Every structure is written in structure tokens, then in C-alpha cells.
């Protein structure tokens, strides 16, 4: 009894009531996983939050001298955004996972590329996929690329946080050994030792904390009046948080490191450098004023 209590104080057994399945359809083999649901709910949450921010006029206005008006996407544009961003996340995330983390395995078994139900998504690939969607929509609606990128950045932490929580539920991507009282003993860990719940670290930092930082930047310091600034904050913040958490996260099994850096750290380093540069670039430029696109009679503003 004493040993059980001592172990519980220094470690938390993985909750036996948590399952990777959200729900199943009775009488069929069809089930919905929390992981897939997190992508859908996260993208939808980012969309509705973007609509709310777009409708909050004071965050786009400044009392400083501006360089001129820049268009703010309306409801129709945001609906388009949601569709293409979701495609970018899914296609880019899958391709990124294959190319960045496990190319050799997929070359041996090419049909595994289509087995998306088995997992295998990479954030950095999804980021590039969303980047392509942002570039396409920027050209389609003739809105400057930095402004379109900012629309993605304000809601991205919502999806990131949810997906990291489901990484915990799936008992994957856990961390190294720890003696901290919140260490978790995962059921699929053959060593049965307390480990850093790095999935929850990332959910907290890349999700909630990063969202709060961006929220303060946009609503308190008018970051959206300087196109690109919010994007830079997101890239820098995510990169720093990911690099730090990777210090406590086990490297992916069978994947080589880049010297002293894990792959996640190496892929995040350009985000830190690029994010810092974009912040500097955006702050060097004068702010802009808002321009609301004309809306057809059968359309409504966001």
C-alpha cells in the first residue's frame, strides 16, 4: 500500500477512462478518433474566431499616420479560407510527415501513404500547406500576403492546442524520464516509468499561451494594423516553444538527429529566425488603415 501511494505521489498513471476513440457507430466498424476530430474542430474554431476578430473593428484601426488602406477579408473570403486551409493542413501535414520524418519506410511500402487512419501528420508540413493556401487566396482576392497570413496566425493556436491534447490521449510523442510529481506512466511504455507529458506542455504553450500572446498583441497593441506582425509573432512563439519542449521529448524512434538537435528543433529553428525577421520588417513599416470590401446584396459581412 505504501509503495502504491509513493508511486502515485511521484507519478500519475495514465487515466484508464481515456480512449483514442471519440465515438463509434453502433452495428458498424466505423469509429471517430479524437485525433481526426481535433483537426476538424480546431480548424472550425480558428474560422469562427477569425470571423469574430474581423468583426471587431477597433483592432484594425490606429490613431497613427498610415500608409493607406489594406483590405480585411469578409465572410465569403473566410469561408474560402477555411476550405483551402483545411486542405493545406491535411495534404501538407501528410506529405511533411512522409518527407521529413519517415521517407525510407514509405519508399518500402508506398501504399502506406494512403493509410491516414494510422496517423502520420507533421506540423511543419501542414504549415507549408497552409502557406500555399494563403498565397493562393492572396492572389485570388488581391489582398497582400502578410494580411492573409495574419488571418491564419490569429486562430492557429486553437487547432494546435487541441491536436496536442489528442496526442496525449493517443499516448504518443511522450517525453523522457522525470521525477516531477506530474510525470505520467503511459500504458504503452514498456519501461513503465514516469515521463514528461510533453504533449500537454505543447498544448499549453503552443495552444493557450501562444493564443493569449497573440490576443494581447492584436487587441491591446494593435498588431493587426501592421500586416505580417501577427504572423511573425506566431512563427517566433511556436518555434521557441517547440524547441524548448523538444528538450524533454524523446526523439522519434529510428529517426536520426541533426547533431545535438532533434528534427523537431531543426525544423523549428527557421521559424524562429524567420519570425524574428518578419516582426522586425513589419515594425519598420508604417501601420495601415482598414478597407472593407464591397459586399453583394446576397452576401453579408463577417
Secondary structure, 3 states (H helix, E strand, C coil): CHHHHHHHHHCEECCCCCCCEEEECCCCCCEEEHHHHHHHHHHHHHHHHHHHHHHCHHHHCCCCCCCCEEEECCHHHHHHHHHHHHHHHHHHHHHHHHHHHCHHHHHHCHHHHHCHHHCCCCHHHHHHHHHHHHHHHHHHHCCCHHHHHHHHHHHHHHHHHHHHHHHHHCCCCCECECCCCCCEECCCCCCCCCECCHHHHHHHHHHHHHHHHHHHHHHCCCHHHCCCHHHHHHHHHHHHHHHHHCCCECCCCCCCCECCECHHHHHHHHHHHHHHHHHHHHHHCCCCEEEECCCCCCCCCC
